[in-house]
Amino acid sequence: MTIDKLPSGSYRIRHTEKGKHYSLTLKYKPSKIEAMKLIMERVDKKPSKMTLKSACDAYIDAKRNILSPTTLKEYTATVRRLPDDFKNTVLSDITSLQLQKVVNDYSKGHSPKTVANYAHFLSAVLKAHDITLKSPQLPQRIKNPLYIPTQEEIHAVFAVVRGTEHEIPLSLACYGLRRSEICALTLDDLNGTHLTINKALVKGLNNEWVIKTTKTTDSTRTINIDDQLADLIRERGHIYKYHPENLYKALQRAQDKAGVPRFHLHTFRHFFASYLHSKGYTDKQIQGIGGWKTDYVMKQIYQHALDMEEAKNKAAHDISSIYK
């Protein structure tokens, strides 16, 4: 038995009994006698006959009013994807090896990120029912090169969409807004040139589109847009009134017509962060305007693409002086 102090200041008791791992977290440091008594109570606890499927359903129900519709949908879909024999396994009979095999089988044909979400959900369900198993090994994530369009490519796209119903939403995408935020906006959210982002349009459990709160509390924000765009919104009388997926199709058509590479709507958000970074805005300013919870994404992903390209160009120039 071991007692470890966690970074949060809590203490975790860990013990292995007959190949089973048990753990218990306390807000205070227990004595060794107390720790042994508490962990033994857990070891001697009568095994539950609840199956994994029932445990998953109970976990989802317990968080139904807390989680976003999108997350609830993903959790429900995850339960459906579980192998039948694994779903019907009694919780106390599940082993670390069995969990690893299920995750390993699921990794065939799914991205590393999807597999990680799958495994994390299962671990969370087991932990919520006091089942502590060794975390399964996950496939290595593949870092694909991040494409950030040039200003010329952005201008070429807008030359095509100018005057159409897609001009306003794509303009707002340049301000770092997510599609879900753009499609949830109404005229009531515009006050002069101030635009308040406080909701999102996402798919619910039954694939219906529902309005919810923003992705994080930091995503709720007010930004300033230029006078011309604000006047255009008031002139049109709406921001975007069509199906959200039409935005993707319209963007692809505009890219093909403009003769530029296809990139996702979310890529405008990447462009927004990198462009403001190149103009000397601080991470804190970009983070606030874009509605990021932390600056991790900007530092590790968005800015990296721009900084690395600048570094490559500079290196090419500097190294050339060696052999010229």
C-alpha positions in Angstrom: 0.0 0.0 0.0 1.2 3.5 -0.9 0.1 7.0 0.0 0.9 9.6 -2.6 0.5 13.4 -2.4 -1.2 14.7 -5.5 -0.4 18.2 -7.1 -3.9 19.3 -6.1 -2.9 18.8 -2.4 -5.1 15.7 -2.0 -3.7 12.3 -1.0 -4.2 9.1 -3.0 -4.1 5.6 -1.4 -3.1 2.8 -3.7 -3.2 -0.9 -3.1 -3.1 -4.2 -5.1 -5.0 -7.2 -3.9 -5.1 -10.5 -5.8 -4.2 -8.7 -9.1 -6.8 -6.0 -8.6 -5.8 -2.4 -8.3 -7.6 -0.2 -5.7 -7.3 3.5 -5.1 -8.9 6.1 -2.9 -8.4 9.9 -2.9 -8.8 11.9 0.3 -8.5 15.7 0.9 -6.3 15.0 3.9 -3.3 12.8 4.7 -4.5 9.7 6.6 -2.4 7.7 9.0 -1.2 4.3 7.7 -3.7 2.5 10.0 -6.6 4.6 8.7 -5.4 4.3 5.1 -5.3 0.5 5.4 -8.7 0.4 7.1 -10.3 2.5 4.3 -8.7 0.6 1.4 -9.6 -2.8 3.0 -13.3 -1.6 3.2 -13.1 -1.1 -0.5 -11.4 -4.5 -1.1 -14.0 -6.3 1.0 -16.9 -4.4 -0.6 -19.4 -6.8 -2.1 -18.9 -6.9 -5.9 -21.7 -5.2 -7.8 -23.5 -7.2 -10.5 -23.9 -4.1 -12.6 -22.8 -4.6 -16.2 -20.6 -2.1 -18.1 -23.6 -1.1 -20.3 -25.7 -0.2 -17.2 -22.7 1.6 -15.7 -22.3 3.7 -18.9 -26.0 4.6 -18.9 -25.9 5.6 -15.2 -22.8 7.7 -15.8 -24.4 9.5 -18.7 -27.7 10.1 -16.8 -25.8 11.5 -13.9 -24.3 14.2 -16.1 -27.2 14.7 -18.5 -27.9 18.3 -17.4 -24.3 19.2 -17.1 -22.7 18.0 -20.4 -23.3 19.7 -23.7 -25.6 18.1 -26.3 -22.6 17.3 -28.5 -20.8 15.5 -25.6 -23.9 13.6 -24.7 -24.3 12.5 -28.3 -20.7 11.3 -28.4 -21.0 9.4 -25.1 -24.2 7.7 -26.3 -22.6 6.8 -29.6 -19.5 5.4 -27.7 -21.8 3.0 -25.7 -23.4 1.8 -29.0 -19.9 1.0 -30.4 -18.9 -1.2 -27.5 -18.7 -5.0 -28.3 -21.7 -6.8 -27.0 -19.8 -9.2 -24.9 -17.8 -6.3 -23.3 -21.0 -4.3 -22.7 -22.6 -7.2 -20.8 -19.5 -7.9 -18.6 -20.0 -7.3 -14.9 -17.9 -4.3 -13.8 -16.0 -6.2 -11.1 -14.9 -8.8 -13.7 -13.3 -6.4 -16.1 -9.6 -6.6 -16.2 -6.9 -4.2 -17.5 -6.0 -6.6 -20.2 -9.6 -6.8 -21.4 -9.9 -3.1 -21.5 -6.6 -2.8 -23.4 -7.9 -5.4 -26.0 -11.1 -3.5 -26.5 -9.2 -0.3 -27.1 -6.8 -2.0 -29.4 -9.5 -3.5 -31.5 -11.3 -0.1 -31.7 -8.1 1.5 -32.9 -8.4 -0.3 -36.3 -10.0 2.2 -38.6 -10.3 5.1 -36.1 -8.0 8.1 -35.6 -5.8 8.3 -32.5 -7.8 11.1 -31.2 -11.1 9.2 -31.5 -9.5 6.2 -29.8 -8.3 8.3 -27.0 -11.8 9.8 -26.4 -13.2 6.2 -26.5 -10.7 5.0 -23.8 -11.0 8.1 -21.6 -14.8 7.6 -21.5 -14.5 4.0 -20.4 -11.9 4.9 -17.8 -14.1 7.6 -16.4 -17.1 5.3 -16.2 -15.1 2.6 -14.4 -13.6 5.2 -12.0 -17.0 6.6 -11.2 -18.0 3.1 -10.0 -14.9 2.7 -8.0 -13.2 0.4 -10.5 -9.5 1.3 -10.9 -7.7 -0.3 -13.7 -4.4 0.4 -15.4 -4.9 3.0 -18.1 -4.8 1.3 -21.6 -2.0 2.2 -23.9 -3.1 4.5 -26.7 -2.0 4.8 -30.3 0.5 7.6 -31.0 -1.1 10.7 -32.3 0.0 11.8 -35.8 0.6 15.5 -36.1 -0.5 16.5 -39.5 1.0 19.7 -40.9 -1.3 22.6 -40.1 -2.3 24.5 -43.3 -2.8 28.2 -42.9 -4.1 30.1 -46.0 -2.3 33.2 -47.2 -4.0 36.6 -47.3 -4.1 36.4 -51.1 -6.1 33.1 -50.8 -8.5 34.6 -48.3 -9.0 37.6 -50.6 -9.6 35.3 -53.6 -12.4 33.5 -51.7 -14.1 36.7 -50.7 -14.0 38.0 -54.3 -16.3 35.0 -55.0 -18.6 35.3 -52.0 -19.0 39.1 -52.0 -22.6 40.0 -52.1 -23.9 36.5 -51.3 -25.5 35.1 -48.2 -22.1 33.6 -47.2 -20.2 36.9 -47.1 -21.3 37.8 -43.5 -20.6 34.4 -41.9 -17.2 34.0 -43.6 -16.3 37.5 -42.6 -17.1 36.6 -39.0 -15.0 33.5 -39.3 -12.0 35.8 -40.0 -12.7 37.2 -36.5 -12.0 33.8 -35.1 -15.7 32.7 -34.6 -16.5 29.0 -34.7 -19.3 27.9 -37.1 -21.5 27.0 -34.1 -21.1 30.5 -32.8 -21.8 32.2 -36.1 -25.0 30.2 -36.8 -26.4 31.0 -33.3 -26.0 34.7 -33.7 -29.0 37.0 -34.1 -29.5 40.8 -34.6 -30.1 41.2 -30.9 -26.4 40.2 -30.4 -25.2 43.3 -32.4 -25.0 46.6 -30.6 -23.4 49.2 -32.8 -20.1 47.5 -33.7 -20.1 45.3 -30.6 -21.0 41.7 -31.2 -21.8 39.4 -28.3 -21.1 35.7 -28.6 -22.9 33.8 -25.9 -24.4 30.7 -27.5 -23.7 28.0 -30.1 -25.8 26.0 -32.5 -24.8 22.3 -32.3 -26.3 18.8 -33.0 -28.1 17.2 -30.2 -28.7 13.5 -29.3 -31.2 12.9 -32.1 -29.2 14.9 -34.7 -31.5 17.9 -34.3 -29.9 21.3 -34.1 -30.1 22.9 -30.7 -28.9 26.2 -29.1 -26.6 25.8 -26.1 -24.1 27.8 -24.2 -20.7 28.5 -25.8 -18.0 25.8 -25.7 -16.4 27.2 -22.5 -17.1 30.2 -20.3 -14.1 31.9 -21.9 -15.9 31.5 -25.3 -18.6 33.9 -24.1 -17.3 37.2 -25.1 -17.9 40.5 -26.9 -15.9 41.6 -29.9 -15.7 44.6 -32.1 -16.4 44.3 -35.8 -15.8 47.0 -38.5 -18.5 49.5 -39.3 -19.0 48.2 -42.9 -19.7 44.7 -41.7 -22.0 45.9 -38.9 -24.0 48.0 -41.4 -24.2 45.1 -43.8 -25.7 42.8 -41.1 -28.3 45.4 -40.2 -29.1 46.0 -43.9 -29.6 42.2 -44.5 -31.6 41.9 -41.3 -29.9 38.7 -40.3 -26.5 37.1 -39.9 -27.0 33.6 -41.4 -30.4 31.9 -41.8 -29.5 28.7 -43.7 -28.4 25.2 -42.7 -25.0 25.2 -41.0 -23.6 22.6 -43.3 -24.3 24.8 -46.3 -21.4 27.0 -45.1 -19.0 24.2 -45.8 -20.4 23.5 -49.2 -20.4 27.2 -50.1 -16.8 27.6 -48.9 -15.7 24.7 -51.1 -17.4 26.1 -54.1 -15.8 29.4 -53.6 -12.4 27.9 -53.2 -12.7 25.9 -56.4 -13.9 28.9 -58.3 -11.1 31.0 -56.9 -8.5 28.4 -57.7 -7.2 28.1 -54.2 -6.6 25.0 -52.1 -9.5 23.7 -50.1 -9.3 24.3 -46.4 -11.9 23.9 -43.6 -14.1 26.7 -42.2 -12.3 26.3 -38.9 -9.1 27.1 -40.6 -10.2 30.8 -40.6 -9.8 30.5 -36.9 -6.2 29.3 -37.4 -5.6 32.2 -39.8 -7.1 34.7 -37.3 -4.7 33.7 -34.5 -1.6 33.6 -36.7 -2.4 36.8 -38.5 -2.9 38.8 -35.3 0.2 37.2 -33.8 2.2 38.4 -36.9 0.8 41.9 -36.3 2.2 42.0 -32.8 -0.9 41.3 -30.7 -0.1 39.6 -27.4 -1.2 36.0 -26.6 -3.6 37.4 -24.0 -5.2 39.7 -26.5 -5.6 37.0 -29.1 -6.9 34.6 -26.5 -9.6 37.1 -25.3 -10.8 38.0 -28.8 -10.9 34.4 -30.0 -12.4 33.1 -26.8 -9.8 30.4 -26.0 -9.7 29.1 -22.4 -5.9 29.0 -22.4 -3.2 30.1 -24.8 -2.0 26.5 -25.2 -3.6 26.0 -28.6 -2.2 29.2 -30.0 1.3 28.6 -28.7 1.5 24.9 -29.6 -0.4 24.8 -32.9 -1.6 28.0 -34.5 1.5 30.2 -34.0 3.8 27.3 -34.5 2.9 27.1 -38.2 3.6 30.7 -38.8 6.7 30.9 -36.6 8.2 27.8 -38.2 7.6 29.1 -41.7 9.4 32.3 -40.8 12.2 30.3 -39.2 12.6 28.1 -42.3 12.9 31.2 -44.5 15.4 32.8 -42.3 17.4 29.6 -42.0 17.5 29.2 -45.8 18.9 32.8 -46.1 21.4 32.4 -43.2 22.7 29.0 -44.2 23.1 30.1 -47.8 25.8 32.5 -46.7 28.0 29.5 -45.7 28.4 28.2 -49.2 28.0 31.3 -51.3 
